[in-house]
Amino acid sequence: MPWYIWLVIAAALGSIVGSLLLLRDTAHKMPIDPDALERMKARNAELDAAERKDHD
Protein backbone atom coordinates (compact mmCIF):
# COMPACT_ATOMS: atom_id res chain seq x y z
CA MET A 1 0.00 0.00 0.00
CA PRO A 2 1.17 3.54 -0.62
CA TRP A 3 2.52 5.57 2.27
CA TYR A 4 -0.40 8.01 2.28
CA ILE A 5 -2.88 5.20 2.92
CA TRP A 6 -0.91 4.28 6.05
CA LEU A 7 -1.00 7.95 7.04
CA VAL A 8 -4.80 8.05 6.68
CA ILE A 9 -5.17 4.84 8.70
CA ALA A 10 -2.89 6.19 11.45
CA ALA A 11 -4.80 9.49 11.52
CA ALA A 12 -8.14 7.67 11.79
CA LEU A 13 -6.94 5.40 14.59
CA GLY A 14 -5.36 8.35 16.38
CA SER A 15 -8.59 10.28 16.13
CA ILE A 16 -10.60 7.38 17.56
CA VAL A 17 -8.19 6.75 20.43
CA GLY A 18 -7.92 10.47 21.18
CA SER A 19 -11.69 10.85 21.28
CA LEU A 20 -12.06 7.91 23.63
CA LEU A 21 -9.38 9.27 25.96
CA LEU A 22 -11.01 12.70 25.95
CA LEU A 23 -14.37 11.14 26.72
CA ARG A 24 -12.88 9.19 29.62
CA ASP A 25 -11.17 12.27 31.05
CA THR A 26 -14.28 14.45 30.88
CA ALA A 27 -16.70 11.90 32.32
CA HIS A 28 -17.98 12.77 35.78
CA LYS A 29 -20.05 10.83 38.23
CA MET A 30 -23.50 12.23 38.76
CA PRO A 31 -24.11 13.00 42.42
CA ILE A 32 -27.46 11.47 43.33
CA ASP A 33 -29.36 12.53 46.41
CA PRO A 34 -29.80 9.56 48.79
CA ASP A 35 -33.57 10.19 48.90
CA ALA A 36 -33.77 10.14 45.12
CA LEU A 37 -31.72 6.93 45.06
CA GLU A 38 -34.16 5.27 47.45
CA ARG A 39 -37.12 6.40 45.31
CA MET A 40 -35.41 4.97 42.21
CA LYS A 41 -34.78 1.65 43.92
CA ALA A 42 -38.39 1.47 45.14
CA ARG A 43 -39.73 2.33 41.68
CA ASN A 44 -37.49 -0.29 40.05
CA ALA A 45 -38.70 -2.88 42.55
CA GLU A 46 -42.33 -1.99 41.73
CA LEU A 47 -41.69 -2.25 38.01
CA ASP A 48 -39.90 -5.59 38.41
CA ALA A 49 -42.79 -6.95 40.47
CA ALA A 50 -45.34 -5.76 37.90
CA GLU A 51 -43.29 -7.26 35.08
CA ARG A 52 -43.05 -10.62 36.88
CA LYS A 53 -46.81 -10.52 37.55
CA ASP A 54 -47.56 -9.79 33.88
CA HIS A 55 -45.13 -12.45 32.70
CA ASP A 56 -46.66 -15.22 34.82
PDB file with SEQRES, HELIX, SHEET and CRYST1 records, atoms N, CA, C and O in Angstrom:
SEQRES   1 A   56  MET PRO TRP TYR ILE TRP LEU VAL ILE ALA ALA ALA LEU          
SEQRES   2 A   56  GLY SER ILE VAL GLY SER LEU LEU LEU LEU ARG ASP THR          
SEQRES   3 A   56  ALA HIS LYS MET PRO ILE ASP PRO ASP ALA LEU GLU ARG          
SEQRES   4 A   56  MET LYS ALA ARG ASN ALA GLU LEU ASP ALA ALA GLU ARG          
SEQRES   5 A   56  LYS ASP HIS ASP                                              
HELIX    1 AA1 TRP A    3  THR A   26  1                                  24    
HELIX    2 AA2 PRO A   34  HIS A   55  1                                  22    
CRYST1    1.000    1.000    1.000  90.00  90.00  90.00 P 1           1          
ATOM      1  N   MET A   1       0.846  -1.184   0.000  1.00  0.00           N  
ATOM      2  CA  MET A   1       0.000   0.000   0.000  1.00  0.00           C  
ATOM      3  C   MET A   1       0.887   1.241   0.000  1.00  0.00           C  
ATOM      4  O   MET A   1       1.991   1.227   0.544  1.00  0.00           O  
ATOM      5  N   PRO A   2       0.401   2.296  -0.606  1.00  0.00           N  
ATOM      6  CA  PRO A   2       1.174   3.542  -0.622  1.00  0.00           C  
ATOM      7  C   PRO A   2       1.276   4.146   0.785  1.00  0.00           C  
ATOM      8  O   PRO A   2       0.477   3.842   1.670  1.00  0.00           O  
ATOM      9  N   TRP A   3       2.268   4.996   0.960  1.00  0.00           N  
ATOM     10  CA  TRP A   3       2.524   5.570   2.275  1.00  0.00           C  
ATOM     11  C   TRP A   3       1.378   6.446   2.762  1.00  0.00           C  
ATOM     12  O   TRP A   3       1.143   6.537   3.967  1.00  0.00           O  
ATOM     13  N   TYR A   4       0.659   7.096   1.843  1.00  0.00           N  
ATOM     14  CA  TYR A   4      -0.405   8.006   2.282  1.00  0.00           C  
ATOM     15  C   TYR A   4      -1.623   7.245   2.803  1.00  0.00           C  
ATOM     16  O   TYR A   4      -2.391   7.783   3.600  1.00  0.00           O  
ATOM     17  N   ILE A   5      -1.805   6.018   2.369  1.00  0.00           N  
ATOM     18  CA  ILE A   5      -2.884   5.199   2.923  1.00  0.00           C  
ATOM     19  C   ILE A   5      -2.573   4.880   4.383  1.00  0.00           C  
ATOM     20  O   ILE A   5      -3.456   4.942   5.238  1.00  0.00           O  
ATOM     21  N   TRP A   6      -1.317   4.538   4.666  1.00  0.00           N  
ATOM     22  CA  TRP A   6      -0.914   4.282   6.046  1.00  0.00           C  
ATOM     23  C   TRP A   6      -1.088   5.534   6.901  1.00  0.00           C  
ATOM     24  O   TRP A   6      -1.456   5.445   8.072  1.00  0.00           O  
ATOM     25  N   LEU A   7      -0.824   6.690   6.318  1.00  0.00           N  
ATOM     26  CA  LEU A   7      -0.999   7.951   7.038  1.00  0.00           C  
ATOM     27  C   LEU A   7      -2.470   8.184   7.370  1.00  0.00           C  
ATOM     28  O   LEU A   7      -2.789   8.629   8.473  1.00  0.00           O  
ATOM     29  N   VAL A   8      -3.361   7.894   6.441  1.00  0.00           N  
ATOM     30  CA  VAL A   8      -4.802   8.047   6.676  1.00  0.00           C  
ATOM     31  C   VAL A   8      -5.267   7.071   7.757  1.00  0.00           C  
ATOM     32  O   VAL A   8      -6.044   7.442   8.636  1.00  0.00           O  
ATOM     33  N   ILE A   9      -4.795   5.834   7.692  1.00  0.00           N  
ATOM     34  CA  ILE A   9      -5.171   4.836   8.697  1.00  0.00           C  
ATOM     35  C   ILE A   9      -4.683   5.265  10.074  1.00  0.00           C  
ATOM     36  O   ILE A   9      -5.425   5.169  11.051  1.00  0.00           O  
ATOM     37  N   ALA A  10      -3.437   5.738  10.161  1.00  0.00           N  
ATOM     38  CA  ALA A  10      -2.887   6.185  11.447  1.00  0.00           C  
ATOM     39  C   ALA A  10      -3.663   7.390  11.978  1.00  0.00           C  
ATOM     40  O   ALA A  10      -3.920   7.480  13.179  1.00  0.00           O  
ATOM     41  N   ALA A  11      -4.035   8.310  11.098  1.00  0.00           N  
ATOM     42  CA  ALA A  11      -4.801   9.485  11.522  1.00  0.00           C  
ATOM     43  C   ALA A  11      -6.183   9.074  12.035  1.00  0.00           C  
ATOM     44  O   ALA A  11      -6.660   9.614  13.034  1.00  0.00           O  
ATOM     45  N   ALA A  12      -6.820   8.129  11.359  1.00  0.00           N  
ATOM     46  CA  ALA A  12      -8.144   7.671  11.789  1.00  0.00           C  
ATOM     47  C   ALA A  12      -8.061   6.982  13.142  1.00  0.00           C  
ATOM     48  O   ALA A  12      -8.866   7.259  14.031  1.00  0.00           O  
ATOM     49  N   LEU A  13      -7.098   6.091  13.302  1.00  0.00           N  
ATOM     50  CA  LEU A  13      -6.943   5.405  14.592  1.00  0.00           C  
ATOM     51  C   LEU A  13      -6.575   6.386  15.697  1.00  0.00           C  
ATOM     52  O   LEU A  13      -7.076   6.274  16.816  1.00  0.00           O  
ATOM     53  N   GLY A  14      -5.714   7.339  15.399  1.00  0.00           N  
ATOM     54  CA  GLY A  14      -5.357   8.350  16.382  1.00  0.00           C  
ATOM     55  C   GLY A  14      -6.544   9.191  16.790  1.00  0.00           C  
ATOM     56  O   GLY A  14      -6.694   9.543  17.960  1.00  0.00           O  
ATOM     57  N   SER A  15      -7.382   9.510  15.834  1.00  0.00           N  
ATOM     58  CA  SER A  15      -8.588  10.279  16.128  1.00  0.00           C  
ATOM     59  C   SER A  15      -9.536   9.498  17.029  1.00  0.00           C  
ATOM     60  O   SER A  15     -10.101  10.057  17.969  1.00  0.00           O  
ATOM     61  N   ILE A  16      -9.713   8.216  16.750  1.00  0.00           N  
ATOM     62  CA  ILE A  16     -10.601   7.376  17.559  1.00  0.00           C  
ATOM     63  C   ILE A  16     -10.063   7.247  18.977  1.00  0.00           C  
ATOM     64  O   ILE A  16     -10.802   7.441  19.942  1.00  0.00           O  
ATOM     65  N   VAL A  17      -8.795   6.923  19.107  1.00  0.00           N  
ATOM     66  CA  VAL A  17      -8.195   6.755  20.433  1.00  0.00           C  
ATOM     67  C   VAL A  17      -8.212   8.077  21.192  1.00  0.00           C  
ATOM     68  O   VAL A  17      -8.517   8.097  22.385  1.00  0.00           O  
ATOM     69  N   GLY A  18      -7.893   9.166  20.530  1.00  0.00           N  
ATOM     70  CA  GLY A  18      -7.917  10.470  21.175  1.00  0.00           C  
ATOM     71  C   GLY A  18      -9.301  10.845  21.666  1.00  0.00           C  
ATOM     72  O   GLY A  18      -9.447  11.392  22.759  1.00  0.00           O  
ATOM     73  N   SER A  19     -10.315  10.557  20.870  1.00  0.00           N  
ATOM     74  CA  SER A  19     -11.694  10.853  21.275  1.00  0.00           C  
ATOM     75  C   SER A  19     -12.099  10.031  22.485  1.00  0.00           C  
ATOM     76  O   SER A  19     -12.740  10.544  23.402  1.00  0.00           O  
ATOM     77  N   LEU A  20     -11.727   8.754  22.490  1.00  0.00           N  
ATOM     78  CA  LEU A  20     -12.065   7.908  23.634  1.00  0.00           C  
ATOM     79  C   LEU A  20     -11.356   8.374  24.902  1.00  0.00           C  
ATOM     80  O   LEU A  20     -11.952   8.374  25.980  1.00  0.00           O  
ATOM     81  N   LEU A  21     -10.097   8.768  24.783  1.00  0.00           N  
ATOM     82  CA  LEU A  21      -9.375   9.267  25.955  1.00  0.00           C  
ATOM     83  C   LEU A  21      -9.976  10.572  26.455  1.00  0.00           C  
ATOM     84  O   LEU A  21     -10.076  10.778  27.664  1.00  0.00           O  
ATOM     85  N   LEU A  22     -10.376  11.450  25.554  1.00  0.00           N  
ATOM     86  CA  LEU A  22     -11.014  12.703  25.947  1.00  0.00           C  
ATOM     87  C   LEU A  22     -12.341  12.439  26.633  1.00  0.00           C  
ATOM     88  O   LEU A  22     -12.670  13.089  27.625  1.00  0.00           O  
ATOM     89  N   LEU A  23     -13.098  11.499  26.116  1.00  0.00           N  
ATOM     90  CA  LEU A  23     -14.375  11.144  26.722  1.00  0.00           C  
ATOM     91  C   LEU A  23     -14.172  10.593  28.129  1.00  0.00           C  
ATOM     92  O   LEU A  23     -14.924  10.928  29.044  1.00  0.00           O  
ATOM     93  N   ARG A  24     -13.160   9.749  28.301  1.00  0.00           N  
ATOM     94  CA  ARG A  24     -12.875   9.187  29.622  1.00  0.00           C  
ATOM     95  C   ARG A  24     -12.464  10.279  30.607  1.00  0.00           C  
ATOM     96  O   ARG A  24     -12.875  10.257  31.768  1.00  0.00           O  
ATOM     97  N   ASP A  25     -11.663  11.225  30.151  1.00  0.00           N  
ATOM     98  CA  ASP A  25     -11.170  12.272  31.046  1.00  0.00           C  
ATOM     99  C   ASP A  25     -12.257  13.263  31.437  1.00  0.00           C  
ATOM    100  O   ASP A  25     -12.190  13.848  32.519  1.00  0.00           O  
ATOM    101  N   THR A  26     -13.249  13.465  30.587  1.00  0.00           N  
ATOM    102  CA  THR A  26     -14.284  14.453  30.883  1.00  0.00           C  
ATOM    103  C   THR A  26     -15.520  13.842  31.530  1.00  0.00           C  
ATOM    104  O   THR A  26     -16.456  14.566  31.869  1.00  0.00           O  
ATOM    105  N   ALA A  27     -15.541  12.543  31.703  1.00  0.00           N  
ATOM    106  CA  ALA A  27     -16.698  11.897  32.319  1.00  0.00           C  
ATOM    107  C   ALA A  27     -16.687  12.162  33.821  1.00  0.00           C  
ATOM    108  O   ALA A  27     -15.649  12.054  34.474  1.00  0.00           O  
ATOM    109  N   HIS A  28     -17.840  12.506  34.354  1.00  0.00           N  
ATOM    110  CA  HIS A  28     -17.978  12.773  35.780  1.00  0.00           C  
ATOM    111  C   HIS A  28     -19.112  11.920  36.333  1.00  0.00           C  
ATOM    112  O   HIS A  28     -20.084  11.619  35.640  1.00  0.00           O  
ATOM    113  N   LYS A  29     -18.964  11.545  37.578  1.00  0.00           N  
ATOM    114  CA  LYS A  29     -20.052  10.830  38.226  1.00  0.00           C  
ATOM    115  C   LYS A  29     -21.151  11.822  38.559  1.00  0.00           C  
ATOM    116  O   LYS A  29     -20.889  12.966  38.931  1.00  0.00           O  
ATOM    117  N   MET A  30     -22.376  11.365  38.420  1.00  0.00           N  
ATOM    118  CA  MET A  30     -23.501  12.229  38.755  1.00  0.00           C  
ATOM    119  C   MET A  30     -23.820  12.055  40.232  1.00  0.00           C  
ATOM    120  O   MET A  30     -24.143  10.949  40.665  1.00  0.00           O  
ATOM    121  N   PRO A  31     -23.734  13.126  41.013  1.00  0.00           N  
ATOM    122  CA  PRO A  31     -24.107  13.002  42.421  1.00  0.00           C  
ATOM    123  C   PRO A  31     -25.624  12.831  42.530  1.00  0.00           C  
ATOM    124  O   PRO A  31     -26.392  13.659  42.041  1.00  0.00           O  
ATOM    125  N   ILE A  32     -26.032  11.757  43.169  1.00  0.00           N  
ATOM    126  CA  ILE A  32     -27.459  11.474  43.327  1.00  0.00           C  
ATOM    127  C   ILE A  32     -27.804  11.602  44.795  1.00  0.00           C  
ATOM    128  O   ILE A  32     -27.130  11.048  45.663  1.00  0.00           O  
ATOM    129  N   ASP A  33     -28.861  12.340  45.054  1.00  0.00           N  
ATOM    130  CA  ASP A  33     -29.355  12.527  46.414  1.00  0.00           C  
ATOM    131  C   ASP A  33     -29.774  11.165  46.985  1.00  0.00           C  
ATOM    132  O   ASP A  33     -30.429  10.389  46.288  1.00  0.00           O  
ATOM    133  N   PRO A  34     -29.414  10.863  48.225  1.00  0.00           N  
ATOM    134  CA  PRO A  34     -29.798   9.559  48.792  1.00  0.00           C  
ATOM    135  C   PRO A  34     -31.301   9.311  48.757  1.00  0.00           C  
ATOM    136  O   PRO A  34     -31.733   8.179  48.541  1.00  0.00           O  
ATOM    137  N   ASP A  35     -32.110  10.360  48.969  1.00  0.00           N  
ATOM    138  CA  ASP A  35     -33.571  10.185  48.902  1.00  0.00           C  
ATOM    139  C   ASP A  35     -34.014   9.805  47.492  1.00  0.00           C  
ATOM    140  O   ASP A  35     -34.874   8.943  47.313  1.00  0.00           O  
ATOM    141  N   ALA A  36     -33.424  10.452  46.504  1.00  0.00           N  
ATOM    142  CA  ALA A  36     -33.769  10.141  45.118  1.00  0.00           C  
ATOM    143  C   ALA A  36     -33.341   8.712  44.777  1.00  0.00           C  
ATOM    144  O   ALA A  36     -34.047   8.006  44.057  1.00  0.00           O  
ATOM    145  N   LEU A  37     -32.194   8.290  45.291  1.00  0.00           N  
ATOM    146  CA  LEU A  37     -31.723   6.928  45.055  1.00  0.00           C  
ATOM    147  C   LEU A  37     -32.688   5.904  45.643  1.00  0.00           C  
ATOM    148  O   LEU A  37     -32.975   4.883  45.018  1.00  0.00           O  
ATOM    149  N   GLU A  38     -33.183   6.178  46.839  1.00  0.00           N  
ATOM    150  CA  GLU A  38     -34.156   5.268  47.453  1.00  0.00           C  
ATOM    151  C   GLU A  38     -35.451   5.219  46.637  1.00  0.00           C  
ATOM    152  O   GLU A  38     -36.028   4.148  46.453  1.00  0.00           O  
ATOM    153  N   ARG A  39     -35.906   6.380  46.146  1.00  0.00           N  
ATOM    154  CA  ARG A  39     -37.120   6.402  45.310  1.00  0.00           C  
ATOM    155  C   ARG A  39     -36.906   5.615  44.027  1.00  0.00           C  
ATOM    156  O   ARG A  39     -37.807   4.908  43.575  1.00  0.00           O  
ATOM    157  N   MET A  40     -35.710   5.732  43.432  1.00  0.00           N  
ATOM    158  CA  MET A  40     -35.414   4.974  42.210  1.00  0.00           C  
ATOM    159  C   MET A  40     -35.418   3.474  42.475  1.00  0.00           C  
ATOM    160  O   MET A  40     -35.958   2.695  41.690  1.00  0.00           O  
ATOM    161  N   LYS A  41     -34.815   3.082  43.580  1.00  0.00           N  
ATOM    162  CA  LYS A  41     -34.785   1.648  43.917  1.00  0.00           C  
ATOM    163  C   LYS A  41     -36.184   1.121  44.170  1.00  0.00           C  
ATOM    164  O   LYS A  41     -36.516   0.015  43.742  1.00  0.00           O  
ATOM    165  N   ALA A  42     -37.012   1.899  44.861  1.00  0.00           N  
ATOM    166  CA  ALA A  42     -38.386   1.472  45.137  1.00  0.00           C  
ATOM    167  C   ALA A  42     -39.176   1.367  43.834  1.00  0.00           C  
ATOM    168  O   ALA A  42     -39.920   0.409  43.627  1.00  0.00           O  
ATOM    169  N   ARG A  43     -39.010   2.355  42.963  1.00  0.00           N  
ATOM    170  CA  ARG A  43     -39.728   2.333  41.681  1.00  0.00           C  
ATOM    171  C   ARG A  43     -39.281   1.149  40.826  1.00  0.00           C  
ATOM    172  O   ARG A  43     -40.109   0.502  40.184  1.00  0.00           O  
ATOM    173  N   ASN A  44     -37.983   0.861  40.812  1.00  0.00           N  
ATOM    174  CA  ASN A  44     -37.492  -0.286  40.049  1.00  0.00           C  
ATOM    175  C   ASN A  44     -38.042  -1.589  40.611  1.00  0.00           C  
ATOM    176  O   ASN A  44     -38.373  -2.503  39.856  1.00  0.00           O  
ATOM    177  N   ALA A  45     -38.140  -1.678  41.932  1.00  0.00           N  
ATOM    178  CA  ALA A  45     -38.700  -2.881  42.551  1.00  0.00           C  
ATOM    179  C   ALA A  45     -40.166  -3.041  42.162  1.00  0.00           C  
ATOM    180  O   ALA A  45     -40.615  -4.153  41.883  1.00  0.00           O  
ATOM    181  N   GLU A  46     -40.921  -1.930  42.141  1.00  0.00           N  
ATOM    182  CA  GLU A  46     -42.326  -1.990  41.734  1.00  0.00           C  
ATOM    183  C   GLU A  46     -42.451  -2.433  40.279  1.00  0.00           C  
ATOM    184  O   GLU A  46     -43.296  -3.266  39.951  1.00  0.00           O  
ATOM    185  N   LEU A  47     -41.625  -1.885  39.423  1.00  0.00           N  
ATOM    186  CA  LEU A  47     -41.688  -2.253  38.007  1.00  0.00           C  
ATOM    187  C   LEU A  47     -41.305  -3.715  37.796  1.00  0.00           C  
ATOM    188  O   LEU A  47     -41.922  -4.407  36.986  1.00  0.00           O  
ATOM    189  N   ASP A  48     -40.292  -4.188  38.518  1.00  0.00           N  
ATOM    190  CA  ASP A  48     -39.902  -5.593  38.405  1.00  0.00           C  
ATOM    191  C   ASP A  48     -41.023  -6.508  38.868  1.00  0.00           C  
ATOM    192  O   ASP A  48     -41.288  -7.535  38.244  1.00  0.00           O  
ATOM    193  N   ALA A  49     -41.683  -6.136  39.964  1.00  0.00           N  
ATOM    194  CA  ALA A  49     -42.789  -6.950  40.473  1.00  0.00           C  
ATOM    195  C   ALA A  49     -43.939  -6.965  39.469  1.00  0.00           C  
ATOM    196  O   ALA A  49     -44.531  -8.016  39.225  1.00  0.00           O  
ATOM    197  N   ALA A  50     -44.259  -5.817  38.888  1.00  0.00           N  
ATOM    198  CA  ALA A  50     -45.336  -5.755  37.901  1.00  0.00           C  
ATOM    199  C   ALA A  50     -44.975  -6.557  36.653  1.00  0.00           C  
ATOM    200  O   ALA A  50     -45.833  -7.213  36.062  1.00  0.00           O  
ATOM    201  N   GLU A  51     -43.718  -6.505  36.259  1.00  0.00           N  
ATOM    202  CA  GLU A  51     -43.292  -7.261  35.078  1.00  0.00           C  
ATOM    203  C   GLU A  51     -43.374  -8.765  35.339  1.00  0.00           C  
ATOM    204  O   GLU A  51     -43.806  -9.529  34.476  1.00  0.00           O  
ATOM    205  N   ARG A  52     -42.955  -9.183  36.538  1.00  0.00           N  
ATOM    206  CA  ARG A  52     -43.051 -10.616  36.881  1.00  0.00           C  
ATOM    207  C   ARG A  52     -44.501 -11.058  36.923  1.00  0.00           C  
ATOM    208  O   ARG A  52     -44.830 -12.159  36.482  1.00  0.00           O  
ATOM    209  N   LYS A  53     -45.380 -10.196  37.456  1.00  0.00           N  
ATOM    210  CA  LYS A  53     -46.808 -10.522  37.546  1.00  0.00           C  
ATOM    211  C   LYS A  53     -47.413 -10.655  36.152  1.00  0.00           C  
ATOM    212  O   LYS A  53     -48.192 -11.573  35.894  1.00  0.00           O  
ATOM    213  N   ASP A  54     -47.051  -9.732  35.249  1.00  0.00           N  
ATOM    214  CA  ASP A  54     -47.564  -9.789  33.882  1.00  0.00           C  
ATOM    215  C   ASP A  54     -47.005 -10.981  33.117  1.00  0.00           C  
ATOM    216  O   ASP A  54     -47.687 -11.558  32.270  1.00  0.00           O  
ATOM    217  N   HIS A  55     -45.776 -11.344  33.416  1.00  0.00           N  
ATOM    218  CA  HIS A  55     -45.130 -12.446  32.699  1.00  0.00           C  
ATOM    219  C   HIS A  55     -45.719 -13.797  33.089  1.00  0.00           C  
ATOM    220  O   HIS A  55     -45.799 -14.704  32.261  1.00  0.00           O  
ATOM    221  N   ASP A  56     -46.127 -13.929  34.335  1.00  0.00           N  
ATOM    222  CA  ASP A  56     -46.664 -15.216  34.819  1.00  0.00           C  
ATOM    223  C   ASP A  56     -48.122 -15.348  34.570  1.00  0.00           C  
ATOM    224  O   ASP A  56     -48.718 -16.368  34.918  1.00  0.00           O  
TER     225      ASP A  56                                                      
END                                                                             
